[in-house]
Every structure is written in structure tokens, then in C-alpha cells.
Amino acid sequence: MKDNKIVVLIPSLNPNKEFVDYVKDLTNQKEDIDVIVVDDGSKESKKFIFEKISKLKNCIVLTHAINLGKGRALKTGFNYFINNYKGCKGIITADSDGQHLVEDVISIGKELNEVNGENLILGTRDFNEPQVPFKSRNGNKITTQVFKLLYGKKINDTQTGLRGLSYEFAKECINLDGEKFDYEINMLIEAVKKKINIIEHKIKTVYFNNNSETHFNPIKDSIKIYKIMFKKFFKFILSSASSAVLDIGLFTILYYFINLKLKSTTSILISTVLARMCSSIYNYFINKNVVFKDNKSNITIIKYYILCVIQTLISYLGVKYIFVFLEVIPPSIIKIFVDVILFLISYQIQQKWVFASKKVEK
């Protein structure tokens, strides 16, 4: 297998006849290009398009008997690529609606062949350009901000279908969840989780007929995408909420009894430490096994308790000084306010440091 070969994977559902010319244009370039097209259960009236494509040089057409979704079509293509292109550096994914220009596909293919290690190259569009439909412009900007908030990584075009995946990362993506458009956001989450090098490659922004050819359902598919993005965070909320109930409950009980014999500031310290010791043990095992699904060695418990000690100290100091400044507010109420802020910070630290996946070797 030539090192400079470019392999392009195009999932397709009921394409226009112009799709044949698009694939032909790809294969007629001076570069060494193979094209894998996945017919994702298109209707019978469109079958002639795939028959024509299958007769083009350097083309293979894989067929789903029924429509299974873009995610499943990509997995089918990745599986074929892994089995038949050993030695190739990676694969490019593109859409069948013609919005990914051949020159941009080739540009990303060349960059993928030049970089080393595990990479995900994203064909990034400029959503500030006037021809971008309103729903695409604002939908992507919102998703970008939500993704950054939840995963700490800003990706300017989270919904781009033009992507370059290194061979090993494409292999890993075969096992990812998601059968439809939600699969592509899962790919981004996996890349961030595994610390794979994400490269944003600027491409031309092209939309035909206000993006009328897309099979993306702005309501149904958006719900699936946000459900995936918030899945881990919702688990973290439930884990933290149940831990907080335990923590604040124990703190309140302990403070009530200890404060009968000691001064308030000392009672706050002792109550905070004892309550946090109990709730942290519970929280650690829930986060390790349910939220972040970490299977690494127990070194994570050391990191967790370093964070826990620091968080406990900040919680104590916050409650103490706010209580001294505002004596009319009960310490338990102050603690809720302080711990909510610490909760948001703790999520990012646990995700990126405590339970972070091992960095992929480049």
C-alpha cells in the first residue's frame, strides 16, 4: 500500500445524479485516490446512481439493505478500510451532497499523510459567511459552546462531515456508540477523551438551496446529539447530588452536636472534614465505575483525594469567611452555595486529570 494513497469514504442516502460526477472528479485527480461509497438503504429509483459509481475506477460500493443511519454507514466504511487498506495512514470522510469541494478533500488527505501519530483533522467552515443558513450557523455555534463547556475543548465546526482520521483512530471508531448523526459528535468526544491530536483545517463554506439536501433533522437529531454530550455530565450531576445530600446531611448533624461544645469556626472545620470523608468515599467509587468508567490502576484514588483535600479546604475557608462576614446566613446554606461552584470546577478537573484517559503515544 502506497504511503501517499488517499482513501475517501462517502456515506450516501438517496443522492442526486450529480453525485456520480463528484465521485468521478475525485478519482480523476492526479493524486492516488480510492473512494468507498456506502449506499445506506437508498430507494430503488436511486440504485442506478450506485451502479454507475461501482463501475468507476478505484471505486467500491458497499450496500445496506435498509437505511441504518449515517453513523452505521461510517462504521461499515471504516470496517472495510481497516480490513483492506493496511499500511495506509488514514481515511477521509465526506458527504454526498457535493458541499465538500474536491480540492478540500484532497487538501485534508495530503495533510493526513504528512502528520504522524493519532490525528483527527476537521474540515472547518466559517459560519459567519452570509450564505450559511440561519439554522446551521446558530445551531453549530451553540453546539460549539456547549461542547467547550462540557469537554474543555473548543471545536469551531462540530458538525462537519469532512474529516481525516488516522488508521488507528478509525479502527477505534468502529466500536463507538451512535447510529445516526449522533455518531459524529461521539467521535469528537472520543478524540478529546483519548487526547488525540485534533487539527482544524479551514475549508470553503458551500451550501446548496439553503442546505435542503441534508438528511439532518434539526429537532430529532439535535436532541440525540445533546443527549450524548450531556450524558456523562448528567451522571456526574446525579453522583454529585447524591454525594452532596449525604455530605450536607452529615455536616448539618455533626455541626449541631459539635457546636454545643466548641465554637462555631472549629465546629465548621471538624464537621466539614468528617462529612467529606464519608461522602468522598461514596463519590469516588460512583465516579470511577459509573460516570467516567475508569479501568486504570488505583492511582486515580490518589489524584481524587488530592483534589478532595484541596476542595475540602476551599469549602471550609469559603464557608468560614462568608459566615464571619454574613453571620445571619446559616453555615449549611453558605456551604450549598460554595459547593455548587466547586462542583462545576471539579467536573472539569476529574475529567481532564483524575480519570483522564492515558495520552496516546505519537
C-alpha positions in Angstrom: 0.0 0.0 0.0 1.4 3.4 -1.0 2.0 5.8 1.9 0.5 8.7 -0.1 -2.7 7.0 -1.0 -5.8 9.0 -0.2 -8.9 6.9 0.7 -12.3 8.7 0.8 -15.4 7.3 2.5 -18.7 8.7 1.5 -22.0 7.6 3.2 -24.9 8.3 0.9 -28.7 8.2 1.1 -30.8 8.9 -2.0 -28.2 11.2 -3.7 -28.8 13.3 -6.8 -27.4 12.1 -10.1 -24.7 14.8 -9.8 -23.1 12.5 -7.2 -21.7 10.3 -10.0 -19.8 13.3 -11.4 -18.5 14.2 -7.9 -17.0 10.7 -7.4 -15.6 10.6 -10.9 -14.0 14.0 -10.3 -12.3 12.6 -7.1 -10.9 9.5 -8.9 -9.7 11.5 -11.9 -7.3 13.7 -9.8 -3.5 13.3 -10.3 -3.3 12.0 -6.7 -3.7 8.3 -5.9 -7.3 8.3 -4.6 -9.7 5.4 -3.8 -13.3 6.0 -3.0 -15.5 3.9 -0.8 -19.2 4.7 -1.1 -21.8 3.3 1.3 -25.4 3.1 0.0 -27.3 3.5 3.2 -30.5 1.8 2.0 -31.4 4.3 -0.8 -34.7 3.8 -2.6 -34.9 1.7 -5.8 -35.1 4.8 -8.1 -31.6 5.8 -6.9 -29.9 2.4 -7.4 -28.7 3.3 -10.9 -26.5 6.0 -9.4 -24.6 3.5 -7.3 -24.4 1.1 -10.2 -22.6 3.8 -12.2 -20.3 4.6 -9.4 -19.3 0.9 -8.9 -18.1 0.9 -12.5 -15.7 3.9 -12.0 -12.0 3.2 -11.5 -10.8 2.9 -7.9 -14.3 2.8 -6.5 -16.1 0.3 -4.3 -19.8 0.5 -3.3 -21.0 -1.1 -0.1 -24.7 -1.5 0.4 -27.1 -1.5 3.4 -30.3 -3.4 2.6 -32.2 -0.8 4.7 -31.5 2.7 5.9 -29.4 2.3 9.1 -28.2 5.9 9.6 -25.0 7.9 8.8 -23.2 6.6 11.9 -23.7 2.9 10.9 -22.7 3.7 7.3 -19.5 5.3 8.5 -18.7 2.2 10.7 -19.4 -0.1 7.7 -16.9 2.0 5.6 -14.3 2.1 8.4 -14.5 -1.7 8.8 -13.9 -2.2 5.1 -11.0 0.3 5.2 -9.3 -1.3 8.2 -9.5 -4.8 6.5 -8.4 -3.7 3.1 -6.0 -0.8 3.5 -3.4 -1.9 6.0 -0.4 0.4 5.7 -2.5 3.4 4.7 -2.1 6.4 7.0 -5.8 7.2 7.3 -9.1 7.8 5.7 -11.2 10.9 4.8 -14.9 11.1 5.3 -17.1 13.4 3.1 -20.8 14.0 2.4 -22.5 13.0 -0.8 -24.3 16.3 -1.3 -21.4 18.0 -3.0 -20.8 20.6 -0.3 -17.3 19.3 0.3 -15.2 20.5 -2.6 -12.8 18.0 -4.2 -9.9 20.4 -3.6 -10.7 20.5 0.1 -11.0 16.7 0.3 -7.6 16.3 -1.3 -6.1 19.1 0.9 -7.1 17.2 4.0 -5.9 13.9 2.5 -2.5 15.4 1.9 -2.3 16.8 5.5 -3.3 13.5 6.9 -0.5 11.8 5.0 2.0 14.3 6.3 1.3 14.2 10.0 2.3 11.4 12.3 0.6 9.7 15.2 -3.1 9.6 16.1 -4.9 12.5 14.5 -8.4 13.8 13.7 -8.4 16.5 11.0 -11.7 18.5 10.8 -12.7 20.4 7.7 -13.8 23.6 9.4 -16.2 26.0 7.8 -16.7 29.8 8.5 -20.2 30.1 9.9 -20.1 33.9 9.8 -20.3 33.9 6.0 -23.6 35.3 4.6 -24.5 32.2 2.6 -24.7 30.0 5.7 -28.3 29.1 6.6 -29.6 30.5 9.9 -30.2 27.1 11.5 -26.8 25.9 10.5 -25.0 29.0 11.7 -26.7 29.2 15.1 -27.0 25.5 15.7 -23.3 24.9 15.2 -22.3 27.9 17.4 -24.4 26.7 20.2 -23.1 23.2 20.0 -19.5 24.6 19.9 -20.0 26.5 23.2 -21.8 23.6 24.9 -19.0 21.2 23.8 -16.3 23.6 25.1 -18.2 23.9 28.5 -18.6 20.2 28.9 -15.3 18.9 27.5 -13.0 21.8 27.8 -12.1 21.9 24.0 -13.3 24.5 21.5 -14.1 22.9 18.2 -15.4 25.5 15.7 -17.3 23.1 13.4 -18.7 20.3 15.5 -21.0 19.1 12.7 -18.6 18.9 9.8 -18.7 15.7 7.8 -15.3 16.3 6.1 -12.8 14.6 8.5 -9.5 12.9 8.2 -8.9 10.0 10.6 -5.6 8.3 11.2 -5.7 4.5 10.6 -5.7 3.6 14.4 -8.3 6.1 15.3 -10.6 4.9 12.5 -10.2 1.4 13.9 -11.2 2.7 17.4 -14.2 4.5 16.0 -15.8 1.3 14.8 -16.8 0.5 18.4 -18.2 3.9 19.2 -21.9 4.3 20.1 -24.3 6.1 17.7 -26.0 5.0 14.5 -27.1 8.3 13.0 -25.7 11.9 13.2 -25.1 11.5 16.9 -22.2 9.2 16.0 -20.1 12.1 14.7 -20.3 14.0 18.0 -19.3 10.8 19.8 -16.3 10.7 17.6 -15.2 14.2 18.8 -15.8 13.2 22.4 -13.7 10.1 22.0 -10.9 12.1 20.4 -10.9 14.6 23.3 -11.1 11.8 25.8 -8.1 9.9 24.3 -6.1 13.2 23.9 -5.9 12.6 20.1 -4.4 15.5 18.2 -7.4 17.5 16.7 -6.4 19.7 13.8 -8.9 22.2 12.4 -8.3 22.6 8.6 -10.2 25.6 7.1 -12.3 24.7 4.1 -14.6 26.6 1.8 -18.2 27.1 3.0 -20.6 25.7 0.4 -24.4 25.4 0.8 -26.8 24.5 -2.0 -30.5 25.5 -1.9 -30.3 26.6 1.8 -29.0 23.1 2.7 -32.2 21.4 1.5 -30.4 18.2 0.6 -29.4 17.4 4.1 -31.0 14.4 5.9 -30.3 16.0 9.2 -33.4 16.5 11.3 -32.9 19.7 13.3 -35.1 18.6 16.1 -34.8 14.9 16.4 -31.1 14.6 15.5 -30.2 17.7 17.7 -31.8 16.0 20.7 -29.7 12.9 20.1 -26.6 15.0 19.8 -27.2 16.9 23.0 -28.2 13.8 24.8 -24.8 12.3 24.1 -22.9 15.4 25.0 -24.7 15.8 28.3 -24.8 12.0 29.2 -21.6 12.0 31.3 -22.4 15.4 32.8 -25.9 14.2 33.9 -24.4 11.2 35.5 -21.9 13.4 37.3 -24.8 15.6 38.5 -26.6 12.6 39.9 -23.4 11.3 41.5 -22.6 14.7 43.0 -26.1 15.4 44.0 -26.4 12.1 46.0 -23.0 12.8 47.5 -24.0 16.3 48.4 -27.1 15.1 50.1 -25.0 12.7 52.1 -22.3 15.4 52.8 -24.6 18.2 53.8 -26.8 15.9 55.8 -23.8 14.6 57.8 -22.4 18.2 58.1 -25.7 19.5 59.5 -26.0 16.7 62.1 -22.3 16.9 63.1 -22.3 20.7 63.3 -25.4 20.7 65.5 -23.8 18.3 68.1 -20.2 19.6 67.9 -21.3 23.2 68.1 -22.8 22.5 71.5 -19.3 22.1 73.0 -17.0 24.0 70.6 -17.0 27.5 69.0 -18.6 27.9 65.5 -15.4 28.1 63.4 -14.0 24.9 65.0 -17.3 23.1 64.6 -17.4 24.1 60.9 -13.9 22.6 60.3 -14.5 19.3 62.1 -18.0 18.9 60.6 -16.7 19.6 57.1 -13.8 17.1 57.3 -15.8 14.3 58.8 -18.7 14.7 56.4 -16.5 15.0 53.4 -14.5 11.8 54.4 -17.7 9.8 54.3 -19.3 11.3 51.2 -16.0 11.3 49.2 -15.6 7.5 49.5 -19.0 7.0 48.1 -18.4 9.7 45.4 -15.1 8.2 44.3 -16.5 4.8 43.5 -19.5 6.1 41.7 -17.4 8.4 39.5 -14.8 5.8 38.8 -17.2 3.0 37.9 -20.3 4.8 36.5 -19.5 8.3 35.4 -16.1 8.2 33.9 -15.9 4.3 33.6 -12.2 4.3 34.5 -10.5 0.9 34.5 -7.0 2.1 35.2 -4.9 1.3 38.4 -5.8 2.7 41.7 -3.5 5.7 41.2 -6.8 7.6 40.4 -7.7 7.4 44.1 -4.6 9.3 45.0 -5.4 12.0 42.4 -9.0 12.0 43.6 -8.1 12.6 47.2 -5.6 15.3 46.4 -8.5 17.1 44.7 -10.8 16.2 47.5 -8.4 17.7 50.2 -8.0 20.9 48.2 -11.7 21.1 47.6 -12.5 20.5 51.3 -10.1 23.2 52.3 -11.6 25.7 49.9 -15.1 24.7 51.1 -14.1 25.2 54.7 -12.4 28.5 54.1 -15.3 29.7 51.9 -18.0 28.8 54.5 -15.9 30.1 57.4 -15.2 33.6 56.0 -18.6 34.1 54.4 -20.2 33.1 57.7 -18.0 35.5 59.6 -18.9 38.3 57.1 -22.6 37.4 57.0 -23.5 35.9 60.3 -27.2 36.0 59.6 -26.9 33.2 57.0 -26.7 29.6 58.4 -23.4 27.7 57.5 -25.4 24.9 55.8 -26.9 27.4 53.3 -23.5 29.0 52.7 -22.0 25.6 52.1 -24.5 24.8 49.4 -23.6 28.0 47.5 -19.8 27.3 47.8 -20.1 23.7 46.9 -22.1 24.4 43.7 -19.2 26.5 42.4 -16.7 23.8 43.4 -18.9 21.2 41.7 -18.6 22.8 38.3 -14.8 23.2 38.7 -14.4 19.6 40.0 -16.1 18.1 36.9 -13.5 19.5 34.6 -10.6 18.5 36.9 -11.9 15.0 37.3 -12.5 14.6 33.6 -9.1 16.0 32.5 -6.9 14.9 35.3 -8.2 12.4 37.8 -10.0 10.0 35.4 -8.4 11.2 32.2 -7.5 8.5 29.6 -3.9 7.8 29.0 -2.4 10.1 26.4 -2.0 8.3 23.0 1.7 7.9 22.0 2.5 9.9 18.9 
